[in-house]
Amino acid sequence: MKFRTQQQTIEIYQNESWSPLHIKGVNLGATLPGYYPGSLPLDQETYKRWFRSMKDMGVNTVRIYTIHEPVFYESLVEFNRNHPEDPLYFIQGIWSPVEQLRETDDARAPEVTAAFKKEIERAVGAVYGETTIKENAGKASGTFDTNAAPYLLAWHLGTEWDPKMVQNTNNTHEGEDVFKGESFRATEEANPFESWLSKLLDYTAQLEKEKGWEHPMTFTNWVTTDPLEHPEEPLIMEDKVSIDATHIKEQDWDGGYFASFHAYPYYPDFLRLGKAYMDVLNEEGNPDAYKGYLKELKEYHKEMPIMITEFGLPSSLGVAHLGQYNRDQGGHSEEEQGKMNAELYELIAEEGYAGAALFTWQDEWFKKTWNTMPFVEKGRRAYWFNYLSSETSYGLIGMYPGLEDDIRIDGSNEEWKDLKDVQTHDVENDPIETISFTHDEGYVYINARLSEGYEIGNEPFRLGVNTLPGGSEVSSETRVEALITLSGEEGEVKLSSDYDPHHRLYKDEEAAQPSLDQEFVPWKLPVSLKFEPPNTRHAHPFEDVGVGGLKRGDAGAFKSKDYDPQAFWEMKGNVIEMKIPWALLGFSDPSQRKVVSYPGQKGSSSITTESVESVEFLPLIGEEQETSFSYTWDEWNKVTYSERKKSSFYYMKEALSN
């Protein structure tokens, strides 16, 4: 044994004795921009560079959700052999058979258990370097011949459990005998789902024993299926069933067992809508529901160690849920992300948890978010960077679109002279003299040189964007889908009221509808649908937030700690420079030149997409202008990207050092 659980802590054996080890962790995905999980292994150079950065930040443990390619285990072992005094440990996740679970809605169905056991066998073989896994789309494969077991901290079984599936499993198998294994058993209080989990833990333990090792064990859990009661939670299924780690006991297993939870401050809604934990105060003396939840969860598991193996906030432009004290799922700068992540980590540490693992190490473009899914082409998310999708921007390591390292938004046109694929137009109409366009996987970049006498504080810079027939009228001959307005220190993208998908998609949710004379409406995303009994415990109105704002400022040097990717435009002298996220212009997949369509019939709430050949930009300053500029580009299936540490990395480094 290298690790074991003891009372409320995880211990490490070193220097011929056992001592507590507080787990300072980070979650690690297996993809880069342009790829989905399993379609491309990260290389050794990338892994080792990231391992060095993790150690520099203060991380001692990396958690992976599933089996990675052999190169992960090879890289980790080689890295640790080169740093024997301070190795990086890992927690091995074992992915649930999600397809079989979805099909059967019953965890104890024979095909589900068989598939899960097979995945456990593969994971054990991968960690011990004693297996070959055949190619299977979306999964790791290859020959695993590196023994990483000396650096394994724990096994982490499963994914976040669907409460309806858990409930159906319990109902289907009610009254059946609880599982009693050699190393793990279910107590008499255990429900059928918990009993099934104990069987899987025991199966993993038996495979481990055959290798001559014992490691701590846990299974994935989240707030939705925790063992606590949340009477203020409005959504019934978010507090319908419990999975209780205390209903599973280890026996003849010295490696031990601990509880683990994914816990975010913005979900479920009882953390912000109710009056739960009003008596739990933070350092400022204010009620803090997240701190209160951590305290109650820890107290419930006081007889065993407990870890928070997912927490964190994204630095996305889009927002998907609201949280107390602005701990929202998105809408944060990278600095705000860092400050809040550090704050959450400190709250977890203060409550005496055995450790925590931040979500996540690197940005992941392929991820989907519930409130942007209606507008995005399925199967194409990995090929472009959607800044409105909060799930893409949780990383401490930013994965930025390809030109972001080349174009500094600072109101200059100097670096544009060295760029390829720039389309420049001379403009006869005052005050614009020239206007240039280019793009990458995340943005359309625009650079305009204006006459010396133009002042943006006196006259807004407006740019109409036309992708499809229709839209709102901006001149006697032109109608557009989007309107970019820069004025003084402010900027915004609005959509034509005829085109905007938000108000028609959520009309039945009572989203605000445009007035008859409203040509353009603000860009909005829903953050909460309408709650109504009997499907919910109490009523709550539909909520949405504006996401079309364009911050003015100098973005700074890309490699600097203070770089600001949310500086969308700047003007210096007579030059305006900007970058506009593709999604704000109505694109569902710029890599295939696809945009959101108009409704097929009046009043329709369905969202469809269609292909376009180009985008037309119409400058709307000075006297009424009829000159528009068409911008087109080649479709793409391969991406370029730029990688850097976000400022949030340095905030977490400081928090972990404390």
C-alpha positions as CSV (number, residue, x, y, z in Angstrom):
1,M,0.0,0.0,0.0
2,K,1.1,3.5,-0.8
3,F,-2.2,5.2,0.3
4,R,-4.9,4.4,2.7
5,T,-7.9,6.1,4.4
6,Q,-7.7,6.7,8.1
7,Q,-10.5,8.4,10.1
8,Q,-11.3,11.5,8.0
9,T,-8.1,11.7,6.0
10,I,-6.1,10.0,3.3
11,E,-2.6,9.0,4.3
12,I,0.6,8.3,2.3
13,Y,3.3,5.9,3.2
14,Q,6.7,7.5,2.9
15,N,10.0,7.6,4.9
16,E,8.9,4.3,6.5
17,S,5.8,5.8,8.1
18,W,2.2,6.9,7.4
19,S,1.3,10.6,7.4
20,P,-1.8,12.6,6.3
21,L,-1.8,13.9,2.7
22,H,-4.2,16.7,1.8
23,I,-5.3,16.2,-1.8
24,K,-4.7,19.2,-4.0
25,G,-6.1,18.0,-7.2
26,V,-7.2,19.0,-10.7
27,N,-9.3,17.2,-13.3
28,L,-7.8,16.4,-16.6
29,G,-9.6,15.8,-19.9
30,A,-8.1,13.8,-22.8
31,T,-8.7,16.2,-25.8
32,L,-7.3,19.2,-27.6
33,P,-9.3,21.6,-29.8
34,G,-10.5,20.0,-33.0
35,Y,-11.0,16.6,-31.5
36,Y,-13.5,14.6,-29.5
37,P,-12.5,12.2,-26.6
38,G,-10.8,9.2,-27.9
39,S,-10.1,10.6,-31.4
40,L,-6.6,11.8,-30.7
41,P,-4.1,11.0,-27.9
42,L,-2.3,13.9,-26.3
43,D,1.5,13.4,-26.9
44,Q,4.2,12.9,-24.3
45,E,5.5,16.4,-24.7
46,T,2.1,17.9,-23.9
47,Y,1.5,15.6,-20.9
48,K,4.9,16.4,-19.4
49,R,4.6,20.1,-20.0
50,W,1.2,20.0,-18.2
51,F,2.5,17.8,-15.4
52,R,5.3,20.4,-14.8
53,S,2.8,23.2,-14.7
54,M,0.5,21.3,-12.3
55,K,3.4,20.8,-9.9
56,D,4.3,24.5,-10.3
57,M,0.7,25.4,-9.3
58,G,0.9,23.2,-6.2
59,V,-1.2,20.2,-7.4
60,N,-0.2,16.8,-6.0
61,T,-3.0,14.7,-7.7
62,V,-4.5,14.7,-11.2
63,R,-7.9,13.0,-11.6
64,I,-8.8,11.4,-14.9
65,Y,-12.4,10.3,-15.7
66,T,-11.7,7.3,-17.8
67,I,-8.8,5.3,-19.3
68,H,-6.4,7.5,-21.2
69,E,-4.2,6.3,-24.1
70,P,-1.0,4.4,-23.0
71,V,1.0,7.6,-23.5
72,F,-0.6,9.1,-20.4
73,Y,0.6,6.4,-18.1
74,E,4.0,6.3,-19.8
75,S,4.4,10.0,-19.5
76,L,3.4,10.1,-15.8
77,V,5.7,7.3,-14.8
78,E,8.7,8.9,-16.6
79,F,7.9,12.3,-15.2
80,N,7.7,10.9,-11.7
81,R,10.9,8.9,-12.1
82,N,12.6,12.2,-12.9
83,H,11.0,13.9,-9.9
84,P,11.2,11.2,-7.2
85,E,11.2,13.7,-4.4
86,D,7.9,15.2,-5.4
87,P,5.8,12.9,-7.7
88,L,2.4,13.6,-9.2
89,Y,-0.2,11.1,-8.1
90,F,-3.4,10.3,-10.0
91,I,-7.0,9.1,-9.4
92,Q,-8.2,6.7,-12.0
93,G,-11.8,7.1,-13.0
94,I,-13.9,4.3,-14.5
95,W,-16.5,5.5,-16.9
96,S,-20.1,4.2,-16.5
97,P,-21.7,2.3,-19.4
98,V,-23.9,5.3,-20.2
99,E,-25.5,3.9,-23.3
100,Q,-26.6,0.7,-21.6
101,L,-27.8,2.7,-18.6
102,R,-29.9,4.9,-20.9
103,E,-31.3,2.0,-22.8
104,T,-32.3,-0.1,-19.8
105,D,-32.9,2.6,-17.2
106,D,-31.7,-0.1,-14.7
107,A,-28.2,-0.2,-13.3
108,R,-28.7,-3.8,-12.2
109,A,-29.7,-5.0,-15.7
110,P,-27.2,-7.9,-16.6
111,E,-25.9,-6.1,-19.7
112,V,-25.1,-2.9,-17.6
113,T,-23.2,-4.8,-14.9
114,A,-21.3,-6.9,-17.5
115,A,-20.3,-3.8,-19.4
116,F,-19.2,-2.0,-16.2
117,K,-17.2,-5.0,-15.1
118,K,-15.5,-5.2,-18.5
119,E,-14.5,-1.5,-18.2
120,I,-13.1,-2.1,-14.7
121,E,-11.0,-4.9,-16.1
122,R,-9.7,-2.7,-18.8
123,A,-8.9,0.1,-16.3
124,V,-7.0,-2.2,-14.0
125,G,-5.1,-3.6,-16.9
126,A,-4.2,-0.1,-18.1
127,V,-3.0,1.1,-14.7
128,Y,-0.9,-2.0,-14.1
129,G,0.4,-2.0,-17.7
130,E,-0.8,-5.5,-18.4
131,T,-3.4,-5.2,-21.2
132,T,-4.1,-4.5,-24.8
133,I,-7.3,-2.7,-25.7
134,K,-8.7,-3.0,-29.2
135,E,-9.7,0.2,-31.1
136,N,-13.2,1.4,-30.3
137,A,-14.5,4.8,-31.4
138,G,-14.4,7.3,-28.6
139,K,-12.3,5.2,-26.2
140,A,-8.6,4.7,-25.5
141,S,-6.9,1.8,-27.1
142,G,-3.5,0.3,-27.6
143,T,-0.9,-1.7,-25.7
144,F,-0.5,-0.7,-22.0
145,D,2.8,-2.0,-20.7
146,T,3.8,0.7,-18.1
147,N,3.0,0.0,-14.5
148,A,1.6,3.2,-13.0
149,A,0.2,1.6,-9.9
150,P,2.8,3.1,-7.5
151,Y,1.4,6.5,-8.3
152,L,-2.3,5.6,-8.2
153,L,-4.0,7.4,-5.3
154,A,-7.5,6.0,-5.7
155,W,-10.1,4.3,-7.9
156,H,-13.1,6.5,-8.7
157,L,-16.0,4.6,-10.1
158,G,-18.8,5.9,-12.3
159,T,-20.2,9.2,-13.5
160,E,-22.9,11.5,-12.2
161,W,-26.0,9.3,-11.8
162,D,-29.4,10.1,-13.4
163,P,-31.9,10.2,-10.5
164,K,-34.7,8.7,-12.6
165,M,-32.5,5.8,-13.5
166,V,-31.5,5.4,-9.8
167,Q,-35.1,5.5,-8.8
168,N,-36.2,3.0,-11.4
169,T,-33.3,0.6,-10.3
170,N,-34.5,0.8,-6.7
171,N,-38.1,0.2,-7.6
172,T,-37.3,-2.7,-10.0
173,H,-35.2,-4.5,-7.5
174,E,-36.9,-3.6,-4.2
175,G,-36.6,-6.4,-1.6
176,E,-33.7,-8.2,-3.2
177,D,-30.8,-9.2,-0.9
178,V,-28.1,-6.7,-0.3
179,F,-24.6,-7.5,-1.6
180,K,-22.0,-9.0,0.7
181,G,-18.6,-9.3,-0.9
182,E,-15.1,-10.1,0.3
183,S,-13.8,-6.6,0.5
184,F,-17.0,-4.4,0.3
185,R,-20.5,-5.0,1.4
186,A,-23.8,-3.1,1.5
187,T,-25.4,-2.5,4.8
188,E,-29.0,-3.5,5.5
189,E,-30.1,0.1,5.0
190,A,-28.7,0.1,1.5
191,N,-31.0,0.6,-1.4
192,P,-30.6,-1.7,-4.5
193,F,-28.5,0.9,-6.4
194,E,-26.1,1.3,-3.5
195,S,-25.9,-2.5,-3.2
196,W,-25.0,-2.6,-6.9
197,L,-22.3,0.0,-6.3
198,S,-20.8,-2.1,-3.5
199,K,-20.6,-5.1,-5.9
200,L,-18.6,-3.0,-8.4
201,L,-16.3,-1.7,-5.7
202,D,-15.7,-5.3,-4.5
203,Y,-15.1,-6.5,-8.1
204,T,-12.4,-3.8,-8.5
205,A,-10.9,-4.7,-5.1
206,Q,-10.6,-8.4,-6.1
207,L,-8.8,-7.5,-9.4
208,E,-6.5,-5.3,-7.3
209,K,-5.7,-8.0,-4.9
210,E,-4.6,-10.2,-7.7
211,K,-2.0,-7.6,-8.5
212,G,-0.7,-7.5,-4.9
213,W,-1.9,-4.0,-4.3
214,E,-4.6,-2.1,-2.4
215,H,-5.7,1.4,-3.1
216,P,-8.5,3.6,-1.6
217,M,-11.8,3.4,-3.4
218,T,-14.7,5.8,-4.0
219,F,-17.6,6.3,-6.4
220,T,-18.8,9.4,-8.1
221,N,-21.7,11.3,-6.6
222,W,-23.2,14.8,-6.9
223,V,-25.6,17.1,-5.1
224,T,-28.6,15.7,-7.1
225,T,-28.2,12.3,-5.5
226,D,-26.6,13.2,-2.2
227,P,-28.0,11.7,1.0
228,L,-29.2,15.0,2.4
229,E,-32.7,16.5,2.2
230,H,-33.2,19.8,0.4
231,P,-36.9,20.8,0.9
232,E,-36.3,24.1,-0.7
233,E,-35.1,22.6,-4.0
234,P,-37.9,23.5,-6.5
235,L,-37.2,20.7,-9.0
236,I,-38.5,17.5,-7.6
237,M,-36.1,15.1,-9.4
238,E,-33.1,17.1,-8.0
239,D,-33.9,15.8,-4.5
240,K,-35.8,12.6,-5.3
241,V,-33.4,9.8,-4.5
242,S,-30.3,9.4,-2.4
243,I,-27.0,7.5,-2.9
244,D,-25.4,7.1,0.5
245,A,-21.7,6.3,0.8
246,T,-22.2,5.3,4.4
247,H,-24.4,2.4,3.3
248,I,-21.3,0.7,1.9
249,K,-18.6,-0.7,4.2
250,E,-15.1,-2.0,3.5
251,Q,-13.9,-5.2,5.1
252,D,-10.6,-6.9,4.7
253,W,-9.5,-3.9,2.6
254,D,-6.8,-1.8,4.2
255,G,-6.6,0.6,1.3
256,G,-9.8,2.1,2.6
257,Y,-12.8,3.9,1.2
258,F,-14.0,7.5,1.0
259,A,-16.9,9.6,-0.2
260,S,-16.6,12.0,-3.2
261,F,-18.9,14.6,-4.6
262,H,-19.1,17.0,-7.5
263,A,-20.4,20.2,-6.0
264,Y,-20.8,23.5,-7.7
265,P,-22.2,26.7,-6.1
266,Y,-24.8,27.4,-8.9
267,Y,-26.6,24.0,-9.1
268,P,-29.1,22.8,-8.0
269,D,-31.3,25.9,-7.4
270,F,-31.8,25.5,-3.7
271,L,-28.3,26.9,-3.3
272,R,-29.6,30.3,-4.5
273,L,-33.4,30.5,-4.4
274,G,-34.2,29.3,-0.9
275,K,-33.2,30.3,2.6
276,A,-31.2,27.2,3.3
277,Y,-28.1,27.7,5.4
278,M,-29.0,31.3,6.4
279,D,-27.2,30.7,9.7
280,V,-23.9,29.7,8.0
281,L,-21.9,32.9,7.6
282,N,-18.8,33.5,5.5
283,E,-15.8,35.7,6.5
284,E,-17.8,38.9,5.6
285,G,-20.5,37.8,7.9
286,N,-23.0,37.0,5.2
287,P,-25.0,33.8,4.7
288,D,-23.2,31.5,2.4
289,A,-25.3,28.6,1.0
290,Y,-22.3,26.8,-0.6
291,K,-20.3,27.0,2.7
292,G,-23.4,25.7,4.5
293,Y,-23.8,22.8,2.1
294,L,-20.2,21.8,2.5
295,K,-20.5,21.9,6.3
296,E,-23.7,19.7,6.3
297,L,-22.2,17.2,3.8
298,K,-19.0,16.9,5.8
299,E,-20.9,16.4,9.1
300,Y,-23.0,13.7,7.5
301,H,-19.8,11.8,6.5
302,K,-18.0,12.4,9.7
303,E,-17.0,8.7,10.1
304,M,-15.1,8.6,6.8
305,P,-12.9,10.8,4.6
306,I,-14.8,12.9,2.0
307,M,-13.5,14.8,-1.1
308,I,-15.0,17.3,-3.5
309,T,-13.7,15.9,-6.8
310,E,-15.3,18.6,-9.0
311,F,-15.8,22.3,-8.3
312,G,-15.1,25.5,-10.2
313,L,-16.4,28.2,-12.5
314,P,-15.9,29.0,-16.2
315,S,-14.4,32.1,-17.8
316,S,-17.0,32.1,-20.6
317,L,-18.9,35.0,-22.2
318,G,-22.1,32.9,-21.9
319,V,-23.9,32.1,-18.7
320,A,-25.8,28.8,-18.0
321,H,-26.9,29.1,-14.4
322,L,-26.9,31.8,-11.7
323,G,-25.3,31.3,-8.3
324,Q,-25.2,33.2,-5.0
325,Y,-22.8,36.1,-4.8
326,N,-22.3,36.0,-8.6
327,R,-20.9,32.5,-8.5
328,D,-22.5,32.0,-11.9
329,Q,-21.8,29.3,-14.4
330,G,-20.1,31.7,-16.8
331,G,-20.0,35.4,-17.4
332,H,-16.6,35.8,-15.6
333,S,-13.3,37.3,-16.7
334,E,-10.3,35.0,-16.2
335,E,-9.3,37.1,-13.1
336,E,-12.8,36.7,-11.6
337,Q,-12.7,32.9,-12.4
338,G,-9.4,32.7,-10.5
339,K,-10.6,34.7,-7.5
340,M,-13.8,32.7,-7.2
341,N,-12.1,29.3,-7.7
342,A,-9.6,30.1,-5.0
343,E,-12.4,31.2,-2.7
344,L,-14.3,27.9,-3.3
345,Y,-11.2,25.9,-2.7
346,E,-10.6,27.7,0.6
347,L,-14.2,27.0,1.7
348,I,-13.7,23.3,1.0
349,A,-10.4,23.2,2.9
350,E,-11.8,25.1,5.9
351,E,-14.5,22.5,6.4
352,G,-11.9,19.8,6.8
353,Y,-12.4,17.8,3.6
354,A,-9.7,15.3,2.7
355,G,-9.0,17.2,-0.5
356,A,-10.5,18.8,-3.6
357,A,-10.0,18.6,-7.4
358,L,-10.7,21.6,-9.5
359,F,-12.7,21.3,-12.7
360,T,-10.7,21.6,-14.9
361,W,-7.2,21.7,-16.3
362,Q,-7.7,22.7,-19.9
363,D,-10.5,24.3,-21.9
364,E,-12.5,21.7,-24.0
365,W,-14.1,23.0,-27.1
366,F,-16.2,19.8,-27.7
367,K,-18.3,20.3,-24.5
368,K,-22.0,21.1,-24.8
369,T,-24.1,23.5,-22.7
370,W,-27.8,23.1,-22.3
371,N,-28.7,26.7,-23.3
372,T,-26.6,26.9,-26.4
373,M,-27.3,23.4,-27.7
374,P,-30.4,24.5,-29.7
375,F,-28.2,26.8,-31.9
376,V,-25.2,24.6,-32.5
377,E,-24.6,21.9,-35.1
378,K,-24.4,18.5,-33.5
379,G,-21.1,16.7,-34.0
380,R,-19.3,19.9,-34.9
381,R,-18.6,21.6,-31.6
382,A,-15.0,20.5,-31.4
383,Y,-14.1,22.4,-34.6
384,W,-14.8,26.0,-33.4
385,F,-14.6,27.9,-30.2
386,N,-18.1,29.0,-28.9
387,Y,-17.6,31.6,-26.3
388,L,-21.3,31.5,-25.4
389,S,-21.0,27.9,-24.3
390,S,-19.9,28.0,-20.6
391,E,-18.8,24.4,-20.7
392,T,-16.0,25.2,-23.1
393,S,-14.1,27.6,-20.7
394,Y,-13.6,25.9,-17.3
395,G,-9.9,25.4,-17.9
396,L,-7.0,27.0,-16.1
397,I,-5.1,26.4,-19.3
398,G,-6.8,28.5,-22.0
399,M,-7.2,27.0,-25.5
400,Y,-7.7,30.1,-27.7
401,P,-8.6,30.3,-31.4
402,G,-5.6,30.3,-33.7
403,L,-5.2,34.1,-34.4
404,E,-5.6,35.2,-30.8
405,D,-1.8,35.0,-30.3
406,D,-1.3,37.1,-33.5
407,I,-3.9,39.8,-33.2
408,R,-3.7,42.0,-30.1
409,I,-6.9,43.9,-29.8
410,D,-5.4,47.3,-29.0
411,G,-6.7,49.7,-31.6
412,S,-3.8,49.2,-34.0
413,N,-3.3,47.8,-37.4
414,E,0.4,47.1,-37.2
415,E,0.3,43.3,-36.8
416,W,-2.3,43.1,-39.6
417,K,0.4,43.7,-42.1
418,D,1.9,40.3,-41.4
419,L,-1.3,38.3,-41.4
420,K,-2.3,36.0,-44.2
421,D,-5.8,35.7,-45.6
422,V,-6.8,39.3,-44.8
423,Q,-9.5,40.9,-47.1
424,T,-9.1,44.7,-47.3
425,H,-11.4,47.1,-48.9
426,D,-10.9,50.8,-49.7
427,V,-14.0,52.8,-48.8
428,E,-15.0,55.9,-50.7
429,N,-17.5,57.0,-48.1
430,D,-16.3,59.2,-45.3
431,P,-15.4,58.6,-42.4
432,I,-14.1,55.1,-43.2
433,E,-11.0,55.0,-45.4
434,T,-10.2,51.2,-45.3
435,I,-11.7,48.2,-43.7
436,S,-10.1,44.8,-43.3
437,F,-11.5,41.4,-42.3
438,T,-10.1,38.0,-41.2
439,H,-11.1,35.2,-39.0
440,D,-10.2,32.2,-36.9
441,E,-12.0,29.4,-35.1
442,G,-13.6,31.8,-32.6
443,Y,-14.0,35.2,-34.1
444,V,-14.4,37.5,-37.1
445,Y,-11.7,40.2,-36.8
446,I,-12.3,43.7,-38.2
447,N,-9.9,46.6,-38.5
448,A,-11.1,49.9,-39.8
449,R,-9.0,53.1,-40.5
450,L,-11.1,56.2,-40.2
451,S,-10.7,59.9,-41.1
452,E,-8.8,62.0,-38.6
453,G,-11.8,64.0,-37.6
454,Y,-14.0,61.1,-36.5
455,E,-14.7,60.8,-32.8
456,I,-16.5,57.7,-31.5
457,G,-17.7,59.5,-28.4
458,N,-19.7,61.8,-30.7
459,E,-20.9,59.4,-33.3
460,P,-21.3,55.6,-32.7
461,F,-19.6,53.1,-35.0
462,R,-22.2,50.8,-36.4
463,L,-21.8,47.7,-38.6
464,G,-24.7,45.8,-40.0
465,V,-24.2,42.0,-40.5
466,N,-26.2,40.3,-43.2
467,T,-26.1,36.5,-43.5
468,L,-29.6,35.6,-44.9
469,P,-32.5,37.2,-46.8
470,G,-34.7,39.1,-44.4
471,G,-33.9,40.9,-41.1
472,S,-34.3,44.4,-39.9
473,E,-33.9,47.4,-42.1
474,V,-30.8,49.5,-41.6
475,S,-30.8,51.4,-44.8
476,S,-33.1,51.9,-47.8
477,E,-31.7,48.8,-49.5
478,T,-30.3,46.6,-46.8
479,R,-31.7,44.4,-44.1
480,V,-29.5,42.6,-41.6
481,E,-29.6,39.9,-39.0
482,A,-27.2,41.5,-36.5
483,L,-26.0,45.0,-35.6
484,I,-22.7,45.8,-34.0
485,T,-22.6,49.2,-32.2
486,L,-19.6,50.7,-30.6
487,S,-20.1,54.0,-28.7
488,G,-17.9,55.7,-26.2
489,E,-16.7,53.0,-23.8
490,E,-19.6,50.6,-24.6
491,G,-20.2,48.0,-27.3
492,E,-22.9,45.5,-28.1
493,V,-24.2,43.0,-30.7
494,K,-28.0,43.0,-31.1
495,L,-30.1,40.7,-33.3
496,S,-32.9,41.6,-35.6
497,S,-36.2,41.1,-33.8
498,D,-37.4,39.0,-36.8
499,Y,-34.3,36.8,-36.5
500,D,-33.6,36.4,-32.8
501,P,-34.1,32.8,-31.9
502,H,-34.3,33.4,-28.1
503,H,-37.7,35.0,-27.8
504,R,-39.3,32.5,-30.1
505,L,-37.6,29.5,-28.6
506,Y,-38.8,30.5,-25.1
507,K,-42.1,32.1,-25.9
508,D,-44.0,29.5,-23.9
509,E,-41.6,30.1,-21.0
510,E,-42.8,33.8,-21.0
511,A,-39.5,35.2,-22.4
512,A,-39.9,38.9,-23.2
513,Q,-41.2,39.5,-26.7
514,P,-40.1,42.4,-28.9
515,S,-42.5,45.3,-29.3
516,L,-43.9,46.0,-32.8
517,D,-41.5,48.9,-33.3
518,Q,-38.4,47.2,-32.0
519,E,-36.1,46.5,-34.9
520,F,-33.2,45.0,-32.8
521,V,-33.2,43.1,-29.5
522,P,-30.4,42.3,-27.0
523,W,-28.6,39.0,-27.2
524,K,-29.9,36.8,-24.4
525,L,-29.4,33.3,-23.0
526,P,-31.8,31.5,-20.6
527,V,-30.4,30.7,-17.2
528,S,-33.5,29.1,-15.7
529,L,-36.7,27.8,-17.2
530,K,-40.1,28.5,-15.6
531,F,-41.0,26.3,-12.6
532,E,-44.6,25.4,-12.1
533,P,-46.3,22.9,-9.7
534,P,-47.1,20.0,-9.8
535,N,-43.9,19.3,-11.7
536,T,-42.0,21.4,-9.2
537,R,-42.4,22.1,-5.5
538,H,-43.1,25.8,-6.1
539,A,-43.3,28.3,-8.9
540,H,-40.4,30.4,-10.2
541,P,-40.3,32.6,-13.3
542,F,-38.3,32.2,-16.4
543,E,-34.9,33.9,-16.2
544,D,-32.4,35.1,-18.9
545,V,-29.3,37.2,-19.1
546,G,-27.8,39.5,-21.7
547,V,-24.6,38.2,-23.3
548,G,-24.1,40.6,-26.3
549,G,-22.0,43.2,-24.6
550,L,-18.6,44.0,-26.1
551,K,-16.0,45.3,-23.6
552,R,-13.7,48.0,-24.7
553,G,-10.0,47.8,-23.8
554,D,-6.4,46.9,-24.7
555,A,-6.3,43.1,-24.4
556,G,-2.5,43.2,-23.5
557,A,0.2,40.8,-24.5
558,F,-1.1,37.2,-25.1
559,K,1.6,35.6,-23.0
560,S,1.2,38.0,-20.0
561,K,-0.6,37.1,-16.8
562,D,-2.9,40.0,-17.3
563,Y,-4.0,39.2,-20.9
564,D,-7.8,39.9,-21.3
565,P,-9.5,37.8,-24.0
566,Q,-12.7,39.7,-23.2
567,A,-11.4,42.9,-24.6
568,F,-13.4,42.8,-27.8
569,W,-12.6,46.2,-29.3
570,E,-10.4,49.2,-28.9
571,M,-9.9,52.5,-30.8
572,K,-6.7,54.5,-30.8
573,G,-6.1,57.5,-33.0
574,N,-8.1,56.8,-36.2
575,V,-8.1,52.9,-36.0
576,I,-10.9,50.7,-34.6
577,E,-10.0,47.1,-34.1
578,M,-12.5,44.4,-32.9
579,K,-13.1,40.7,-32.7
580,I,-16.7,39.4,-32.7
581,P,-17.6,35.9,-31.5
582,W,-19.1,33.8,-34.3
583,A,-22.0,32.8,-32.1
584,L,-23.1,36.4,-31.6
585,L,-23.5,36.7,-35.4
586,G,-25.9,33.8,-35.5
587,F,-23.5,31.1,-36.6
588,S,-24.2,27.5,-35.6
589,D,-21.0,26.2,-37.1
590,P,-18.6,28.7,-38.9
591,S,-16.4,25.8,-39.9
592,Q,-19.2,24.7,-42.3
593,R,-20.5,28.3,-42.8
594,K,-23.8,27.4,-41.2
595,V,-26.1,29.9,-39.5
596,V,-29.4,29.7,-37.5
597,S,-32.3,30.0,-39.9
598,Y,-35.4,32.2,-39.7
599,P,-38.5,30.4,-38.5
600,G,-40.1,28.2,-41.1
601,Q,-43.5,29.7,-40.3
602,K,-44.7,32.6,-38.3
603,G,-44.8,31.8,-34.6
604,S,-42.6,28.7,-34.9
605,S,-40.3,28.0,-32.0
606,S,-38.2,25.3,-33.8
607,I,-34.6,26.1,-34.5
608,T,-33.1,25.0,-37.9
609,T,-29.8,25.9,-39.6
610,E,-28.7,26.5,-43.2
611,S,-25.5,27.1,-45.1
612,V,-24.3,30.5,-46.4
613,E,-21.6,31.5,-48.9
614,S,-20.5,34.7,-47.2
615,V,-21.2,37.4,-44.7
616,E,-21.9,41.0,-45.7
617,F,-20.8,43.9,-43.5
618,L,-22.4,47.3,-43.9
619,P,-20.8,50.3,-42.2
620,L,-23.4,52.6,-40.8
621,I,-21.7,55.8,-39.8
622,G,-21.7,59.3,-41.4
623,E,-24.3,59.8,-44.1
624,E,-26.4,56.9,-45.1
625,Q,-24.2,54.4,-46.9
626,E,-25.1,51.7,-49.4
627,T,-21.7,50.1,-49.6
628,S,-21.4,46.6,-48.1
629,F,-18.4,44.3,-48.0
630,S,-18.7,40.6,-48.6
631,Y,-16.5,38.3,-46.5
632,T,-16.1,34.6,-47.3
633,W,-13.7,31.9,-46.2
634,D,-13.0,28.2,-46.7
635,E,-14.7,25.6,-44.7
636,W,-12.4,23.8,-42.3
637,N,-12.0,20.4,-40.5
638,K,-8.7,21.0,-38.8
639,V,-8.1,23.8,-36.3
640,T,-5.2,25.8,-35.0
641,Y,-5.1,27.1,-31.4
642,S,-3.0,29.0,-29.0
643,E,-2.4,27.8,-25.4
644,R,-1.6,29.8,-22.3
645,K,-2.1,29.9,-18.6
646,K,-5.0,32.0,-17.6
647,S,-4.7,34.5,-14.8
648,S,-6.9,32.1,-12.9
649,F,-3.9,29.7,-12.8
650,Y,-2.0,32.1,-10.6
651,Y,-4.9,32.6,-8.2
652,M,-5.2,28.9,-7.7
653,K,-1.4,28.6,-7.3
654,E,-1.6,31.1,-4.4
655,A,-4.6,29.3,-2.9
656,L,-2.9,25.9,-3.0
657,S,0.3,27.3,-1.5
658,N,-1.8,28.4,1.6
